[in-house]
Amino acid sequence: MSSPGRILATLSCALFFSSGCEDKSASEDPSNAATGPSGGAVEAASGAEAASGAEAATGPGAATGAKAPAASGAETPPPVPTAAGEAGPAYFMVANKGLVVLDGDEFTPMAESPKMLLKHFTRGLDGHIYALAYMDILRLEGSEFTLVATAPREGVGAPDDFAVDKDGKVYTVSYEGIGTFDGKTWSSEPKKVLGEDIALLEGIGIGSEGQLWVASANALHTKVDGAWKTVDVSSLSKRKPFFEGVEVSPDGKVYAWTGETVAQLGPGEAVSKTDLGLKGFLQLAYLSFSQSGAMAFRTGLDEVGKFDGGLKTFSGKNKDFSADNISAVTVDDQGRVWIASAIGISVLGSEGEKTEWPSGAVPEISGKVENIIVAGKGPSLPRGGPIKKGNLKGKLLRSGKGQAGVAIELCPSPDMMFSKSPCADSPVKFEASSGEDGSFEIADVPLGAYGIAFKVEGKWRVTMGSDLGSQMKEGETFDIGALQLD
């Protein structure tokens, strides 16, 4: 009988990656297992030195196309990363589709990349671009990726955020605690080292001088002389802050943000507000940096800002760009701001130029784009083609029986709070009604990801998630299956 760990590993491969998994029974030796809550060192399942001439043991990401770490004695240094100010590729995380690269006027899905639980891009202080996909840390190299490490389930846990220092050392935070991978070995610290009442860890960053910072839900912590300290954040807000993330600039400065403010962390235990010139009600999110140091961020649901010595803002409401529920923001070394939302991607130039790819115009990135990162000055921007469309069908059931005459709305991001209906304010929306057997079909829907709302007994209900139909193909009908009204 397979061990529980073996079963979980097999399930994770089947669910999260596009092709099958290797037999990992040889790596189940308990002596190689991650340590428990007490922390300590653990031999890495991936990234560990392999015997000379043998392949390194790798996690599920490498089993589906990632290049494995080199064998001991035969290490090949990674390609030199794109330098600041040079042209480079742009990378996209697309839910249910995987990693996509734009380079040379062409969007290309990265071969056999993970397709689900894509979490985060980061630019390491070593200059390379990395991606976090479930348990795997991937280094992106042109149109390929290399598996750097797979986090052990025990002790380290599934990372929620990560950082990479100038030597390529990886630091992670998860619900379990703080993990460190030095290229050969994982070590871990339980989150209680930050405080007995710490529940959620929101972000991690390491500065150019090697000082490590962690943001928990309501506090900031830094490691000084080998010991964790909780620093004073009272200068940031009169209220208890809720930290949403940590980001590191290319010159090694560490920043944390709440929905209202951005703070620079360090030197030492110092925490200071960053004056971005923002005013009014803010909903800060998706803080990011270009390779040359410009900062970009979301300021509201359909508003973004760029700070590069001065503030410049863009608004979807003012028709600066098309958006509905922004999901990612970044900036390149040309000062172009890249924005992903439920209805497509916009790239805004410094002199008012605008390139937009509405959902359906580029099939490779049609769907929920969860993150974007750009190397150097970025690529040239191709024009999108005509909007490609498909059909969606499904069925509404209650207690196993079809429900007729139910009003249905389809849009990329149905609102949970509304005055008229969940899709009333969406720039892309469709309406339908269920037939006698509860079935419905909506034709000519631009390729993309959608949510559905339906009106039952006079009240609107919204499906959880907005990724229905993300596997649609042009000219075909995609069946989203049965939706239960119970």
Secondary structure, DSSP 8 states (H G I E B T S, - for coil): ---HHHHHHHHHHHHHSSS-----GGG--GGGS---TT-EEEE-SSSS---TTS-----TTGGGT-B----TT----------TTSB--EEEEETTTEEEEEETTEEEE-TT---S-EEEEEE-TTS-EEEEETTEEEEEETTEEEEEEE--TTTT-S-SEEEE-TT--EEEE-SSEEEEE-SSEEEEEEGGGG-TT---EEEEEE-TT--EEEEESS-EEEEETTEEEE---TTT-SS-----EEEE-TTS-EEEE-SS-EEEE-STT-EEE------SS---EEEEE-TTS-EEEEEETTEEEEESSSEEEEETTTTSS--SSEEEEEE-TT--EEEEETTEEEEE-TTS-EEEEETTTSGGG-S-EEEEEE-TTB-------S--EEEEEEEEEETTEE--S-EEEEESS--SS-SS-TTTT-SS-EEEE--TTSEEEEEEEESS-BEEEEEETTEEEE-S-S-BTTT--TT-EEEEEEEE--
